[in-house]
Amino acid sequence: MSASPIRVLVVDDSAVVRGLVTRMLNAHDDVEVVGGVMNGKVALDWLSKHDADVAVLDVEMPVMDGLEALGEIQQRFPHVKVVMASSLTYAGAETTVRALTLGAAACVAKPDAASAASSIEQLSQELTALVLALGGRDGGSTSAAPAVGTRRRLSGDRPSVVPRAVVIGSSTGGPKALSEIMRALPESVRQPILIAQHMPPVFTATLATSLGKDARRPAQEAEDGMPIRDGEIYVAPGGKHLEVVAHGREVEARLTVAPPEHYCRPSVNPLFRTAARIYGPALVGLMLTGMGDDGIEATADLVDAGGLMLAQDEQSSVVWGMPGAVVKAGLAHRTIPLDLISGALSRVCAAEAVSL
């Protein structure tokens, strides 16, 4: 007997957008749009009488906007996962990133009447995949088993080395996880932190600013040729891959528009891959919540180079796709709940890698 469809509530003040999103999602057999309403207040009234698994929530609405509605949904209907839909503007990005750090699962770029057919199709694929993952139907991994050399390294031959850098991969649910980690990260962690978070352009600069406030240290969207300095945070810009390159004793950021990997740009792979080449065993990797298995290949590179690999555990992940792929492939030295990750990073970065 097949499982019942994932129930979705669409909340947007535009009837055109509600209709477009409804048609997108109803095209998949495992998804059913069970309601469509015009603002956050009506959404709360609807949820008090009906049930949904996922709510697609517009950021800017009259009466009650998306940010206020998100807080009410989290308090009154905590089982409902929320996807924020935002226009690609700096004002919309600031509100959306705020929503993501407060617990919205993901964000998508909202279509408008002038959107090209290709953009609408891309949104359809992205939003459907998100709903499936949040509904527990898709988000796992089909990664191959790691090489014998990787298995041997994980069995106990990793040297204890003072780390020179931390690299982090994240996607669905990542902004909130990153925010929690950065707020609890002690000032004693002075290694540069480089992040590949799946987000559209415009949003990543706002995320970097938010994380800098959380971590009480400089943070910025990475720029091509920017030197990588201790005590700072660098976020891959939306639409570009972030790599690191060595120039003598210095390390610099390099941005590319190479083809997407795992349908993502930025992808975790280029960051982890190039960091493994430069830092070798003096690198700490962390894979956080996210759908799919982006980064799995370069995680093997990181581990083979002698680096230390940590992964968020399933219980604290919004979607255990990316960290789950690392764990299932035998590439995680340690699987850690979200609330313990900052402490683990603190100990590791103080060269206590053996006693996580």
C-alpha positions as CSV (number, residue, x, y, z in Angstrom):
1,M,0.0,0.0,0.0
2,S,1.5,3.4,-1.0
3,A,2.0,6.1,1.5
4,S,-0.4,9.1,1.5
5,P,0.8,12.2,-0.3
6,I,2.8,14.9,1.4
7,R,0.2,17.7,2.3
8,V,1.2,21.2,1.4
9,L,-0.3,24.6,2.3
10,V,0.6,27.4,-0.1
11,V,0.5,30.9,1.5
12,D,0.9,33.9,-0.9
13,D,-1.1,37.1,-1.4
14,S,-0.9,36.6,-5.2
15,A,-3.5,34.3,-6.6
16,V,-1.3,33.9,-9.7
17,V,1.6,32.7,-7.6
18,R,-0.6,30.4,-5.5
19,G,-1.9,28.8,-8.7
20,L,1.5,28.4,-10.2
21,V,3.0,26.8,-7.1
22,T,0.0,24.5,-6.8
23,R,0.3,23.3,-10.3
24,M,4.0,22.7,-9.8
25,L,3.6,20.6,-6.7
26,N,0.5,18.7,-7.7
27,A,2.3,17.4,-10.8
28,H,4.1,14.9,-8.5
29,D,2.1,11.9,-7.3
30,D,3.6,12.0,-3.8
31,V,2.6,15.7,-3.2
32,E,-0.8,17.2,-2.7
33,V,-1.6,20.9,-2.2
34,V,-4.4,20.8,0.3
35,G,-4.8,24.5,0.8
36,G,-4.0,27.9,-0.6
37,V,-4.5,31.2,1.4
38,M,-3.5,34.8,1.0
39,N,-1.6,35.7,4.2
40,G,-0.2,34.5,7.5
41,K,-3.2,35.1,9.6
42,V,-5.5,33.1,7.3
43,A,-2.8,30.4,7.2
44,L,-2.9,30.1,11.0
45,D,-6.7,29.9,11.0
46,W,-6.5,27.2,8.2
47,L,-4.0,25.2,10.2
48,S,-6.2,25.3,13.3
49,K,-8.9,23.4,11.3
50,H,-6.8,21.3,8.9
51,D,-3.4,19.6,8.7
52,A,-0.4,20.0,6.5
53,D,3.1,18.6,6.5
54,V,4.8,21.5,4.7
55,A,3.9,25.2,4.3
56,V,5.3,27.3,1.4
57,L,5.2,30.7,2.9
58,D,5.6,34.0,1.1
59,V,8.0,36.5,2.9
60,E,6.1,39.7,2.1
61,M,2.3,39.7,2.7
62,P,-0.3,42.1,4.1
63,V,-2.0,41.6,7.5
64,M,0.6,39.1,8.7
65,D,3.9,38.6,6.8
66,G,6.0,35.5,6.5
67,L,8.4,36.1,9.4
68,E,5.6,36.7,11.9
69,A,3.6,33.7,10.6
70,L,6.7,31.5,10.8
71,G,7.1,32.2,14.5
72,E,3.4,31.4,15.1
73,I,3.5,28.2,13.1
74,Q,6.6,27.0,15.0
75,Q,4.9,27.6,18.3
76,R,1.4,26.3,17.5
77,F,2.1,23.7,14.8
78,P,5.7,22.6,15.3
79,H,5.3,19.5,13.0
80,V,4.8,21.7,10.0
81,K,8.0,22.3,8.0
82,V,8.2,25.8,6.4
83,V,9.8,26.8,3.1
84,M,10.1,30.5,2.6
85,A,9.4,32.0,-0.9
86,S,11.1,35.3,-1.5
87,S,11.8,37.7,-4.3
88,L,15.4,38.1,-5.2
89,T,15.9,41.5,-3.6
90,Y,18.2,42.6,-0.8
91,A,15.3,43.5,1.4
92,G,13.7,40.1,0.8
93,A,17.0,38.4,1.4
94,E,17.5,40.0,4.8
95,T,14.0,38.9,5.9
96,T,14.4,35.4,4.4
97,V,17.8,34.8,6.0
98,R,16.3,35.9,9.3
99,A,13.6,33.4,8.8
100,L,16.1,30.6,8.0
101,T,18.2,31.3,11.1
102,L,15.0,31.1,13.2
103,G,14.1,27.7,11.8
104,A,12.5,27.8,8.4
105,A,13.8,24.7,6.6
106,A,14.7,26.3,3.2
107,C,14.1,29.2,0.9
108,V,13.2,29.4,-2.8
109,A,13.3,32.3,-5.2
110,K,9.7,33.4,-5.9
111,P,8.6,33.6,-9.5
112,D,6.9,36.6,-11.1
113,A,4.8,37.2,-14.1
114,A,7.9,37.9,-16.2
115,S,9.8,34.8,-15.3
116,A,11.0,32.8,-18.2
117,A,9.8,29.3,-18.7
118,S,13.2,27.9,-17.9
119,S,13.3,29.7,-14.5
120,I,9.8,28.4,-13.6
121,E,10.8,24.9,-14.5
122,Q,13.9,25.2,-12.3
123,L,11.8,26.4,-9.4
124,S,9.4,23.6,-10.0
125,Q,12.2,21.0,-9.7
126,E,13.8,22.7,-6.7
127,L,10.6,23.2,-4.7
128,T,9.3,19.7,-5.4
129,A,12.6,18.2,-4.3
130,L,12.5,20.2,-1.1
131,V,8.9,19.1,-0.3
132,L,9.8,15.5,-0.9
133,A,12.8,15.7,1.3
134,L,11.0,17.5,4.1
135,G,8.2,15.0,3.9
136,G,10.7,12.2,4.3
137,R,10.4,10.8,0.7
138,D,13.7,11.9,-0.7
139,G,16.9,13.1,0.8
140,G,19.0,10.0,1.2
141,S,22.0,9.0,-0.7
142,T,23.1,6.5,-3.3
143,S,26.8,7.0,-2.7
144,A,29.3,4.2,-3.3
145,A,31.3,2.7,-0.4
146,P,34.6,4.4,0.3
147,A,37.9,3.1,-0.9
148,V,39.9,0.6,1.2
149,G,42.5,3.3,2.0
150,T,39.8,5.5,3.5
151,R,38.5,2.7,5.6
152,R,42.0,2.0,6.9
153,R,42.5,5.7,7.8
154,L,39.2,5.8,9.7
155,S,40.2,2.7,11.7
156,G,42.6,4.7,13.7
157,D,45.7,6.0,11.8
158,R,44.7,9.7,11.6
159,P,47.5,11.8,13.1
160,S,46.8,14.4,15.7
161,V,47.6,17.7,14.0
162,V,46.8,21.3,15.0
163,P,44.2,22.3,12.4
164,R,44.8,25.3,10.1
165,A,41.3,25.6,8.7
166,V,37.6,24.5,9.1
167,V,35.4,23.8,6.0
168,I,31.6,23.3,6.3
169,G,29.0,22.0,3.9
170,S,25.3,22.6,4.5
171,S,22.0,22.9,2.7
172,T,18.4,22.4,3.8
173,G,18.2,23.6,7.4
174,G,21.8,24.8,7.2
175,P,21.4,28.5,8.1
176,K,19.8,27.7,11.5
177,A,22.4,25.0,12.2
178,L,25.2,27.4,11.3
179,S,23.7,30.2,13.4
180,E,23.5,27.9,16.5
181,I,27.1,26.7,16.0
182,M,28.5,30.2,15.5
183,R,26.7,31.6,18.5
184,A,28.2,29.0,20.7
185,L,31.7,29.0,19.2
186,P,34.3,30.3,21.6
187,E,36.7,33.1,20.6
188,S,39.6,30.6,21.1
189,V,38.7,29.0,17.7
190,R,40.9,31.2,15.5
191,Q,41.1,29.0,12.4
192,P,39.4,30.4,9.3
193,I,36.0,28.9,8.6
194,L,34.9,28.5,5.0
195,I,31.3,27.6,4.3
196,A,29.5,26.2,1.2
197,Q,25.8,26.7,1.9
198,H,23.3,26.0,-0.9
199,M,21.6,29.4,-1.4
200,P,20.6,31.7,-4.3
201,P,22.7,34.8,-5.2
202,V,21.9,37.8,-3.0
203,F,21.0,35.6,0.0
204,T,24.6,34.5,0.7
205,A,25.9,38.0,1.5
206,T,23.2,38.5,4.0
207,L,23.9,35.1,5.5
208,A,27.5,36.0,5.9
209,T,26.6,39.2,7.8
210,S,24.2,37.3,10.0
211,L,26.8,34.6,10.9
212,G,29.4,37.3,11.7
213,K,27.1,38.8,14.3
214,D,26.4,35.3,15.7
215,A,30.1,34.4,15.9
216,R,31.3,37.9,17.0
217,R,34.0,37.9,14.4
218,P,34.5,39.2,10.8
219,A,32.4,37.3,8.2
220,Q,32.0,38.0,4.5
221,E,30.8,36.6,1.2
222,A,34.0,35.4,-0.4
223,E,35.5,37.3,-3.2
224,D,38.0,36.1,-5.9
225,G,41.6,36.6,-4.7
226,M,40.5,37.5,-1.1
227,P,43.2,36.3,1.4
228,I,42.0,33.7,3.9
229,R,42.8,35.0,7.4
230,D,42.7,33.4,10.8
231,G,39.6,34.3,12.9
232,E,37.4,35.1,9.9
233,I,34.4,33.4,8.2
234,Y,34.0,33.1,4.4
235,V,30.7,32.1,2.7
236,A,30.6,30.9,-0.9
237,P,28.5,33.3,-3.0
238,G,25.3,32.0,-4.5
239,G,25.8,31.0,-8.2
240,K,29.6,30.4,-7.8
241,H,31.9,27.7,-6.5
242,L,34.4,28.6,-3.7
243,E,37.9,27.1,-3.9
244,V,41.1,27.9,-2.1
245,V,44.5,28.3,-3.7
246,A,48.0,28.7,-2.3
247,H,50.3,31.6,-3.2
248,G,53.6,31.0,-1.4
249,R,52.7,30.9,2.3
250,E,49.4,32.6,1.8
251,V,46.0,31.0,1.0
252,E,43.4,32.9,-1.2
253,A,39.8,32.4,-2.2
254,R,39.1,31.5,-5.8
255,L,35.6,31.8,-7.3
256,T,34.6,29.9,-10.4
257,V,31.5,29.4,-12.5
258,A,32.4,25.9,-13.4
259,P,29.5,23.5,-14.1
260,P,27.3,22.7,-11.0
261,E,28.1,19.5,-9.1
262,H,25.2,17.5,-7.7
263,Y,23.1,20.2,-9.4
264,C,24.5,22.8,-7.0
265,R,26.6,26.0,-7.4
266,P,28.0,26.6,-4.9
267,S,28.8,22.9,-4.3
268,V,30.5,21.5,-1.3
269,N,32.9,19.5,-3.5
270,P,35.1,22.3,-4.9
271,L,35.7,23.8,-1.4
272,F,36.4,20.5,0.3
273,R,38.5,19.2,-2.6
274,T,40.8,22.2,-2.9
275,A,41.1,22.6,0.9
276,A,42.2,19.0,1.3
277,R,45.0,19.6,-1.2
278,I,46.3,22.7,0.6
279,Y,45.8,21.8,4.3
280,G,46.0,18.0,4.2
281,P,45.9,16.6,7.8
282,A,45.6,20.1,9.2
283,L,42.0,20.4,7.9
284,V,38.7,19.8,9.8
285,G,35.6,19.2,7.7
286,L,32.0,19.4,8.9
287,M,28.9,18.2,7.0
288,L,25.6,19.7,8.3
289,T,22.0,19.1,7.5
290,G,21.0,19.0,3.8
291,M,19.2,17.0,1.1
292,G,21.1,14.9,-1.4
293,D,24.8,13.9,-1.1
294,D,26.7,16.9,-2.4
295,G,30.3,16.8,-1.1
296,I,30.6,13.1,-0.8
297,E,33.4,12.7,-3.3
298,A,35.5,15.5,-1.9
299,T,34.9,14.3,1.7
300,A,36.7,11.1,0.6
301,D,39.5,13.4,-0.6
302,L,39.6,15.2,2.7
303,V,39.8,12.0,4.7
304,D,42.4,10.4,2.4
305,A,44.5,13.6,2.9
306,G,44.5,12.9,6.6
307,G,41.9,15.5,7.6
308,L,39.3,15.1,10.3
309,M,35.7,14.7,9.2
310,L,32.6,15.4,11.5
311,A,29.0,15.0,10.6
312,Q,25.7,16.2,12.1
313,D,23.6,13.4,13.5
314,E,20.2,12.3,12.1
315,Q,18.1,13.4,15.0
316,S,19.2,17.0,14.9
317,S,19.2,17.3,11.1
318,V,16.2,18.8,9.2
319,V,17.2,16.4,6.3
320,W,19.9,13.8,6.9
321,G,20.9,13.6,3.3
322,M,24.4,15.2,3.1
323,P,25.6,14.2,6.5
324,G,23.9,10.8,6.2
325,A,25.7,10.1,3.0
326,V,29.1,10.8,4.7
327,V,28.2,8.5,7.6
328,K,26.9,5.7,5.4
329,A,30.0,5.8,3.3
330,G,32.2,5.3,6.4
331,L,33.8,8.8,6.1
332,A,32.8,10.4,9.4
333,H,35.2,10.2,12.2
334,R,32.5,11.4,14.5
335,T,28.7,11.9,14.3
336,I,27.6,14.7,16.6
337,P,24.3,16.3,17.7
338,L,24.0,19.9,16.7
339,D,24.2,21.3,20.2
340,L,27.5,19.6,20.8
341,I,29.2,20.6,17.5
342,S,30.7,23.9,18.8
343,G,32.3,22.2,21.7
344,A,33.7,19.5,19.5
345,L,35.2,22.1,17.1
346,S,36.7,24.0,20.1
347,R,38.5,20.9,21.3
348,V,39.6,19.9,17.8
349,C,40.9,23.3,17.0
350,A,42.9,23.3,20.2
351,A,44.6,20.2,18.9
352,E,42.6,17.8,21.1
353,A,41.6,15.8,18.0
354,V,42.1,12.5,19.7
355,S,39.6,13.2,22.5
356,L,36.5,14.6,20.7
